[in-house]
C-alpha cells in the first residue's frame, strides 16, 4: 500500500486548509485510515481517523469541532478539512493506514505516507 499526502502549506491563524491522502496498491485489506501530526521536538500524535467500510470517524480532543475527516471510496482518498487553524496546529501531517481496527496508536498503523507541512502563523 502506498499513501501520498498533499495539501499542506502556510496559512494565517483562523484560516483553513484541506489535506488529501491518495492510496494505491493492495488497499482492500486496510480497515482504518488516519491522520497524525508531529511538531518539532514532540511525539507523533493522533489527529483523526475513519473506518474505511463504515465511515465511523474519530478525533483528538484538540481538533474536535474544527477538523473533519472524510473518505472517498471511489477515489480511494481520505481528506482532512482543517478550519479555524491555530498556531499550535503547526506540524508535519502524516496519513496512515491500518489493516486492523486501531485508532489512536500510531505504532499499530501499517502504512505511512510522506509528511506534508502545515504552518499556521499568528
Secondary structure as UniProt FT lines:
FT   STRAND          2..6
FT   STRAND          9..12
FT   TURN            13..14
FT   STRAND          17..24
FT   HELIX           27..29
FT   STRAND          32..38
FT   TURN            40..41
FT   STRAND          45..51
FT   TURN            52..54
FT   STRAND          57..59
FT   TURN            61..66
FT   STRAND          67..72
FT   TURN            73..76
FT   STRAND          77..82
FT   HELIX           87..89
FT   STRAND          91..98
FT   HELIX           106..108
FT   STRAND          111..112
FT   STRAND          116..121
//
